[in-house]
């Protein structure tokens, strides 16, 4: 399956929570994920 990169940015952390949850669900469906939070 496809590799997916999730990029999030948030001041209160809500977007990070959603990105982590989405990554978990995508991995359960067989995708490979990478999650990036904020600027690098």
C-alpha positions in Angstrom: 0.0 0.0 0.0 1.0 3.7 -0.1 3.2 5.5 2.3 1.4 8.5 3.9 3.0 11.5 5.7 0.7 13.4 8.1 1.8 17.0 8.9 0.1 18.8 11.7 0.6 22.1 13.5 -1.3 23.3 16.6 -1.0 25.6 19.5 -3.2 23.5 21.9 -2.4 20.0 20.7 -5.7 19.0 19.1 -4.3 18.6 15.6 -1.5 16.3 16.9 -4.1 14.1 18.6 -6.1 13.8 15.4 -3.0 13.1 13.3 -1.8 10.4 15.7 -5.3 8.8 15.8 -5.5 8.9 12.0 -2.1 7.4 11.7 -3.1 4.5 13.9 -6.3 3.8 11.8 -4.3 4.0 8.6 -1.7 1.6 9.9 -4.5 -0.8 10.9 -5.7 -0.6 7.3 -2.2 -1.6 6.0 -0.7 1.8 5.2 2.7 3.0 6.3 2.6 6.4 8.0 5.0 9.1 9.2 3.7 11.9 11.5 5.4 15.3 11.6 4.3 17.9 14.2 5.1 21.5 13.7 7.9 23.1 11.7 11.3 21.6 11.4 
